[in-house]
Amino acid sequence: MSAQHRFRHVIRVGPVQVATYNDDRGREKHATACTAPDCGFSSDYHDRAAAELAAHTHRCQA
C-alpha cells in the first residue's frame, strides 16, 4: 500500500513540476514529474538542486 504524500514548495519548469515531500521514514525528498501527455518522466532526488536541474534539462520525447 502506497503512502499519501503532502507536497510542498511546488514549482513548474515548463511541463515539469518539482515538489518537496517527506517520505515514509520522515526524510525530506524532492520529486520531479512531467505533466505532458504520454511522457512518463518522474524521479525522486535527495536534494532540491538535483531535482530542479533535472526539470530544467528534461526534454519530452512525446
PyRosetta script that sets phi, psi and omega in degrees:
from pyrosetta import init, pose_from_sequence

init()
pose = pose_from_sequence("MSAQHRFRHVIRVGPVQVATYNDDRGREKHATACTAPDCGFSSDYHDRAAAELAAHTHRCQA")
pose.set_psi(1, 127.9)
pose.set_omega(1, -178.7)
pose.set_phi(2, -85.6)
pose.set_psi(2, 150.2)
pose.set_omega(2, -179.4)
pose.set_phi(3, -87.2)
pose.set_psi(3, 150.7)
pose.set_omega(3, 174.0)
pose.set_phi(4, -85.2)
pose.set_psi(4, 127.2)
pose.set_omega(4, -179.0)
pose.set_phi(5, -103.8)
pose.set_psi(5, 142.7)
pose.set_omega(5, 173.6)
pose.set_phi(6, -98.9)
pose.set_psi(6, 110.2)
pose.set_omega(6, -178.8)
pose.set_phi(7, -85.5)
pose.set_psi(7, 141.3)
pose.set_omega(7, 177.9)
pose.set_phi(8, -138.8)
pose.set_psi(8, 167.2)
pose.set_omega(8, -178.4)
pose.set_phi(9, 52.1)
pose.set_psi(9, 50.3)
pose.set_omega(9, -178.2)
pose.set_phi(10, -83.4)
pose.set_psi(10, 128.5)
pose.set_omega(10, 174.2)
pose.set_phi(11, -128.0)
pose.set_psi(11, 162.7)
pose.set_omega(11, 178.9)
pose.set_phi(12, -123.7)
pose.set_psi(12, 129.5)
pose.set_omega(12, 176.6)
pose.set_phi(13, -121.9)
pose.set_psi(13, 97.8)
pose.set_omega(13, -173.2)
pose.set_phi(14, 63.2)
pose.set_psi(14, -128.6)
pose.set_omega(14, 178.9)
pose.set_phi(15, -85.7)
pose.set_psi(15, -2.9)
pose.set_omega(15, -175.2)
pose.set_phi(16, -97.1)
pose.set_psi(16, 133.9)
pose.set_omega(16, 174.9)
pose.set_phi(17, -105.5)
pose.set_psi(17, 140.1)
pose.set_omega(17, 177.2)
pose.set_phi(18, -120.0)
pose.set_psi(18, 133.6)
pose.set_omega(18, -178.6)
pose.set_phi(19, -145.1)
pose.set_psi(19, 156.4)
pose.set_omega(19, 177.3)
pose.set_phi(20, -109.3)
pose.set_psi(20, 141.2)
pose.set_omega(20, 177.8)
pose.set_phi(21, -151.5)
pose.set_psi(21, 167.5)
pose.set_omega(21, 173.4)
pose.set_phi(22, -102.3)
pose.set_psi(22, 132.2)
pose.set_omega(22, 179.6)
pose.set_phi(23, -78.9)
pose.set_psi(23, -173.5)
pose.set_omega(23, -176.0)
pose.set_phi(24, -62.5)
pose.set_psi(24, -24.1)
pose.set_omega(24, -179.8)
pose.set_phi(25, -98.2)
pose.set_psi(25, 7.4)
pose.set_omega(25, 177.5)
pose.set_phi(26, 85.9)
pose.set_psi(26, 4.4)
pose.set_omega(26, 179.0)
pose.set_phi(27, -81.2)
pose.set_psi(27, 145.3)
pose.set_omega(27, 178.6)
pose.set_phi(28, -79.7)
pose.set_psi(28, 128.5)
pose.set_omega(28, 178.6)
pose.set_phi(29, -128.2)
pose.set_psi(29, 164.2)
pose.set_omega(29, -178.7)
pose.set_phi(30, -131.4)
pose.set_psi(30, 130.0)
pose.set_omega(30, -175.9)
pose.set_phi(31, -116.0)
pose.set_psi(31, 146.1)
pose.set_omega(31, 171.2)
pose.set_phi(32, -123.9)
pose.set_psi(32, 144.5)
pose.set_omega(32, 178.0)
pose.set_phi(33, -151.8)
pose.set_psi(33, 132.4)
pose.set_omega(33, 177.4)
pose.set_phi(34, -86.8)
pose.set_psi(34, 132.9)
pose.set_omega(34, -177.5)
pose.set_phi(35, -97.6)
pose.set_psi(35, 3.6)
pose.set_omega(35, 178.7)
pose.set_phi(36, -69.8)
pose.set_psi(36, 144.2)
pose.set_omega(36, 179.5)
pose.set_phi(37, -61.1)
pose.set_psi(37, 136.7)
pose.set_omega(37, 176.2)
pose.set_phi(38, 63.6)
pose.set_psi(38, 20.6)
pose.set_omega(38, 178.4)
pose.set_phi(39, -87.2)
pose.set_psi(39, -59.9)
pose.set_omega(39, 176.5)
pose.set_phi(40, 82.4)
pose.set_psi(40, 7.1)
pose.set_omega(40, 179.4)
pose.set_phi(41, -77.7)
pose.set_psi(41, 126.8)
pose.set_omega(41, 171.1)
pose.set_phi(42, -159.4)
pose.set_psi(42, 149.6)
pose.set_omega(42, -179.2)
pose.set_phi(43, -161.9)
pose.set_psi(43, 156.5)
pose.set_omega(43, 175.9)
pose.set_phi(44, -111.7)
pose.set_psi(44, 145.8)
pose.set_omega(44, -178.4)
pose.set_phi(45, -133.7)
pose.set_psi(45, 158.1)
pose.set_omega(45, 179.0)
pose.set_phi(46, -83.8)
pose.set_psi(46, -24.7)
pose.set_omega(46, 177.6)
pose.set_phi(47, -132.1)
pose.set_psi(47, 154.4)
pose.set_omega(47, -173.8)
pose.set_phi(48, -65.6)
pose.set_psi(48, -36.6)
pose.set_omega(48, -178.5)
pose.set_phi(49, -61.7)
pose.set_psi(49, -41.1)
pose.set_omega(49, 179.1)
pose.set_phi(50, -65.7)
pose.set_psi(50, -40.1)
pose.set_omega(50, 179.3)
pose.set_phi(51, -65.1)
pose.set_psi(51, -43.4)
pose.set_omega(51, 179.3)
pose.set_phi(52, -68.6)
pose.set_psi(52, -35.8)
pose.set_omega(52, 176.2)
pose.set_phi(53, -63.0)
pose.set_psi(53, -43.0)
pose.set_omega(53, 177.8)
pose.set_phi(54, -62.4)
pose.set_psi(54, -38.6)
pose.set_omega(54, 178.9)
pose.set_phi(55, -66.4)
pose.set_psi(55, -40.1)
pose.set_omega(55, -179.4)
pose.set_phi(56, -70.7)
pose.set_psi(56, -30.2)
pose.set_omega(56, -175.9)
pose.set_phi(57, -97.6)
pose.set_psi(57, -4.6)
pose.set_omega(57, -178.7)
pose.set_phi(58, -68.0)
pose.set_psi(58, 134.6)
pose.set_omega(58, 174.6)
pose.set_phi(59, -125.6)
pose.set_psi(59, 119.7)
pose.set_omega(59, -178.2)
pose.set_phi(60, -67.3)
pose.set_psi(60, 138.0)
pose.set_omega(60, 174.3)
pose.set_phi(61, -94.2)
pose.set_psi(61, -10.3)
pose.set_omega(61, -177.9)
pose.set_phi(62, -75.9)
pose.dump_pdb("model.pdb")
